[in-house]
Amino acid sequence: MDHLEEFVYRENLRIFRRQLELAQDDARRQSLLKRLPEEEARLPLPPK
């Protein structure tokens, strides 16, 4: 994975978390709660 892809994944996570904080309705919150772990799973683990 190149640096640009990793940046995009991390920014998506940041955006999802921010939207979750600001969500006004339960349907939006539930959608974000479902999508956040899916996006987190896409991010590779850092090398050991």
LUMVO-670907 format. One record per residue (C-alpha): x, y, z. Coordinates in nm, 4 decimals, m for minus. Layout:
N
x: X | y: Y | z: Z
...
//
This chain:
48
x: 0.0000 | y: 0.0000 | z: 0.0000
x: 0.1384 | y: 0.3363 | z: m0.0883
x: 0.1341 | y: 0.6439 | z: 0.1298
x: m0.1510 | y: 0.8076 | z: m0.0577
x: m0.3827 | y: 0.5086 | z: m0.0067
x: m0.2957 | y: 0.4942 | z: 0.3612
x: m0.3620 | y: 0.8665 | z: 0.3932
x: m0.7052 | y: 0.8259 | z: 0.2314
x: m0.7966 | y: 0.5383 | z: 0.4653
x: m0.6883 | y: 0.7344 | z: 0.7719
x: m0.8772 | y: 1.0438 | z: 0.6585
x: m1.1902 | y: 0.8346 | z: 0.5989
x: m1.1645 | y: 0.7036 | z: 0.9552
x: m1.1235 | y: 1.0549 | z: 1.0878
x: m1.4270 | y: 1.1720 | z: 0.8895
x: m1.6417 | y: 0.8774 | z: 1.0017
x: m1.5533 | y: 0.9402 | z: 1.3672
x: m1.6296 | y: 1.3107 | z: 1.3361
x: m1.9608 | y: 1.2428 | z: 1.1628
x: m2.0465 | y: 0.9951 | z: 1.4369
x: m1.9912 | y: 1.2660 | z: 1.6982
x: m2.2154 | y: 1.5071 | z: 1.5077
x: m2.4892 | y: 1.2625 | z: 1.4008
x: m2.8308 | y: 1.3969 | z: 1.4891
x: m3.0439 | y: 1.0921 | z: 1.4141
x: m3.0214 | y: 0.7291 | z: 1.5130
x: m3.0330 | y: 0.5951 | z: 1.1553
x: m2.7239 | y: 0.7978 | z: 1.0589
x: m2.5456 | y: 0.6927 | z: 1.3777
x: m2.6215 | y: 0.3251 | z: 1.3126
x: m2.4969 | y: 0.3537 | z: 0.9552
x: m2.1707 | y: 0.5087 | z: 1.0701
x: m2.1292 | y: 0.2518 | z: 1.3484
x: m2.1558 | y: m0.0195 | z: 1.0831
x: m1.9211 | y: 0.1454 | z: 0.8333
x: m1.6487 | y: 0.2474 | z: 1.0782
x: m1.5308 | y: m0.1080 | z: 1.1636
x: m1.5472 | y: m0.1994 | z: 0.7944
x: m1.3181 | y: 0.0905 | z: 0.7108
x: m1.0887 | y: 0.0118 | z: 1.0054
x: m1.0510 | y: m0.3447 | z: 0.8750
x: m0.9236 | y: m0.2101 | z: 0.5413
x: m0.6283 | y: m0.0373 | z: 0.7053
x: m0.3271 | y: m0.2674 | z: 0.7239
x: m0.1650 | y: m0.3303 | z: 1.0593
x: 0.1648 | y: m0.1486 | z: 1.1128
x: 0.4752 | y: m0.3669 | z: 1.0699
x: 0.6184 | y: m0.5183 | z: 1.3860
//
